[in-house]
Amino acid sequence: MERFVAETDAYRTRSVHDLITLKGKTAVITGGARGLGLAIARGCAELGANIAVLDLLEQTAEVAELERGTGVKVQYYRVDVSDPEALDATFTKLLSDFGSIDCLVTAAGVGTGGPFLEHDKRTIDRVISINLTGTILCTQLAVKQMLQQGNGGSIVTISSIGGHAGIPQQKNAVYCATKGAILGFTKSLAVEMAEHGIRVNSISPGFFLTNVTPGYPQKNVALLESYVQKIPVKRFADRSELKSIVAFLLTEASSYITGEDIAVDGGVLAG
Ligand SMILES: NC(=O)c1ccc[n+]([C@@H]2O[C@H](COP(=O)([O-])OP(=O)(O)OC[C@H]3O[C@@H](n4cnc5c(N)ncnc54)[C@H](O)[C@@H]3O)[C@@H](O)[C@H]2O)c1
């Protein structure tokens, strides 16, 4: 019967401040060299997590600055998330460097867009292998380790508003197919892993100004302005508005949330 007592003292003794921490945890962030992944890595470091960044790029100055700015351990691994052998070797190395994995965020992704009929098989395979297969492979390696540790864990995958609906003013059906698949993957894995205390959630970013935003790298002001008109809050998001949500999903503050998707989109999907 003890299991069914509604009123425990925990709501008084465990403050919100106690719950929102990642102190001593190891967080693996793919795609953490720049953009959303970099902001997410910073958010985790601010909450005390040690950070393993996995990315295809050479280490960026911003990642190097992360360690100096937050005092946590930060290690950078250059790897292609769609390459299973290279990923295996990277996870082996990072486990010998950190000893554990408690959190994973799969932010590595590419936003290849363009008219649907212009996507050849090579392009289609590339988008799927990075955005979807890469997410699945990294999650498998992290889950394997979390199960061995036996302490649960928390995983956040990155979908998109395009995983739910067509993105206003954009042509990127193949990209959106990977983002819809990530939603299904996340929910199904959340159910499978629930009994092990491993939570799996996703976020669906709306319009952030990064390399994957069509028009931003090309400085196409007219196109960017046209997006703003479609966003209910009438502005682009700031990455600080994303890192806090991911950090929340990784901490004990969200311990009863799994299989959920949170749209960080200024109301686009609500419209
Ligand atoms: N920017 C947005 O508005 C937006 C909206 C919805 C979803 N997203 C998603 O957020 C995630 C992060 O994108 P971003 O906006 O920060 O773009 P970004 O291009 O700035 O960052 C993506 C990162 O992933 C890395 N990467 C790409 N391919 C890789 C590979 N094969 N192996 C390892 N690393 C690889 C890149 O080097 C880069 O550092 C992506 O999954 C993207 O689809 C972004």
The ligand as an SDF file (V2000), in Angstrom:
LIG
                    3D

 44 48  0  0  0  0  0  0  0  0999 V2000
   17.8240   25.7670  -37.1200 N   0  0  0  0  0  0  0  0  0  0  0  0
   16.5490   25.4870  -37.0850 C   0  0  0  0  0  0  0  0  0  0  0  0
   15.7080   26.3750  -37.1980 O   0  0  0  0  0  0  0  0  0  0  0  0
   16.1010   24.0750  -36.8630 C   0  0  0  0  0  0  0  0  0  0  0  0
   14.7210   23.8210  -36.8270 C   0  0  0  0  0  0  0  0  0  0  0  0
   14.2820   22.5220  -36.6240 C   0  0  0  0  0  0  0  0  0  0  0  0
   15.1890   21.5070  -36.4210 C   0  0  0  0  0  0  0  0  0  0  0  0
   16.5350   21.7780  -36.4670 N   0  0  0  0  0  0  0  0  0  0  0  0
   17.4430   20.6560  -36.2590 C   0  0  0  0  0  0  0  0  0  0  0  0
   18.3770   20.9570  -35.2420 O   0  0  0  0  0  0  0  0  0  0  0  0
   19.5390   20.1570  -35.4400 C   0  0  0  0  0  0  0  0  0  0  0  0
   20.7590   21.0600  -35.3630 C   0  0  0  0  0  0  0  0  0  0  0  0
   20.7900   21.8980  -36.5100 O   0  0  0  0  0  0  0  0  0  0  0  0
   21.3310   23.3980  -36.4580 P   0  0  0  0  0  0  0  0  0  0  0  0
   20.2030   24.2680  -36.7950 O   0  0  0  0  0  0  0  0  0  0  0  0
   22.0570   23.6360  -35.2120 O   0  0  0  0  0  0  0  0  0  0  0  0
   22.3070   23.3800  -37.7370 O   0  0  0  0  0  0  0  0  0  0  0  0
   23.9050   23.4670  -37.8160 P   0  0  0  0  0  0  0  0  0  0  0  0
   24.2360   23.1590  -39.2330 O   0  0  0  0  0  0  0  0  0  0  0  0
   24.3650   24.7630  -37.2640 O   0  0  0  0  0  0  0  0  0  0  0  0
   24.3870   22.3150  -36.8510 O   0  0  0  0  0  0  0  0  0  0  0  0
   24.3670   20.9590  -37.2240 C   0  0  0  0  0  0  0  0  0  0  0  0
   25.6240   20.3030  -36.7070 C   0  0  0  0  0  0  0  0  0  0  0  0
   25.5730   18.9270  -37.0610 O   0  0  0  0  0  0  0  0  0  0  0  0
   26.8610   18.5660  -37.5410 C   0  0  0  0  0  0  0  0  0  0  0  0
   26.7630   17.4360  -38.4600 N   0  0  0  0  0  0  0  0  0  0  0  0
   26.1800   17.3990  -39.6910 C   0  0  0  0  0  0  0  0  0  0  0  0
   26.3390   16.2000  -40.2410 N   0  0  0  0  0  0  0  0  0  0  0  0
   27.0310   15.4410  -39.3610 C   0  0  0  0  0  0  0  0  0  0  0  0
   27.4940   14.1170  -39.3690 C   0  0  0  0  0  0  0  0  0  0  0  0
   27.2890   13.3120  -40.4080 N   0  0  0  0  0  0  0  0  0  0  0  0
   28.1690   13.6690  -38.2810 N   0  0  0  0  0  0  0  0  0  0  0  0
   28.4060   14.4730  -37.2240 C   0  0  0  0  0  0  0  0  0  0  0  0
   27.9810   15.7550  -37.1590 N   0  0  0  0  0  0  0  0  0  0  0  0
   27.3050   16.2340  -38.2200 C   0  0  0  0  0  0  0  0  0  0  0  0
   27.3620   19.8100  -38.2640 C   0  0  0  0  0  0  0  0  0  0  0  0
   28.7620   19.7720  -38.4580 O   0  0  0  0  0  0  0  0  0  0  0  0
   26.8950   20.9060  -37.3210 C   0  0  0  0  0  0  0  0  0  0  0  0
   27.8450   21.1800  -36.3310 O   0  0  0  0  0  0  0  0  0  0  0  0
   19.3800   19.4820  -36.8040 C   0  0  0  0  0  0  0  0  0  0  0  0
   18.9180   18.1580  -36.6030 O   0  0  0  0  0  0  0  0  0  0  0  0
   18.2960   20.2930  -37.4540 C   0  0  0  0  0  0  0  0  0  0  0  0
   17.5670   19.5480  -38.3920 O   0  0  0  0  0  0  0  0  0  0  0  0
   16.9970   23.0350  -36.6780 C   0  0  0  0  0  0  0  0  0  0  0  0
  1  2  1  0
  2  3  2  0
  2  4  1  0
  4  5  1  0
  4 44  2  0
  5  6  2  0
  6  7  1  0
  7  8  2  0
  8  9  1  0
  8 44  1  0
  9 10  1  0
  9 42  1  0
 10 11  1  0
 11 12  1  0
 11 40  1  0
 12 13  1  0
 13 14  1  0
 14 15  2  0
 14 16  1  0
 14 17  1  0
 17 18  1  0
 18 19  2  0
 18 20  1  0
 18 21  1  0
 21 22  1  0
 22 23  1  0
 23 24  1  0
 23 38  1  0
 24 25  1  0
 25 26  1  0
 25 36  1  0
 26 27  1  0
 26 35  1  0
 27 28  2  0
 28 29  1  0
 29 30  1  0
 29 35  2  0
 30 31  1  0
 30 32  2  0
 32 33  1  0
 33 34  2  0
 34 35  1  0
 36 37  1  0
 36 38  1  0
 38 39  1  0
 40 41  1  0
 40 42  1  0
 42 43  1  0
M  CHG  2   8   1  16  -1
M  END
$$$$
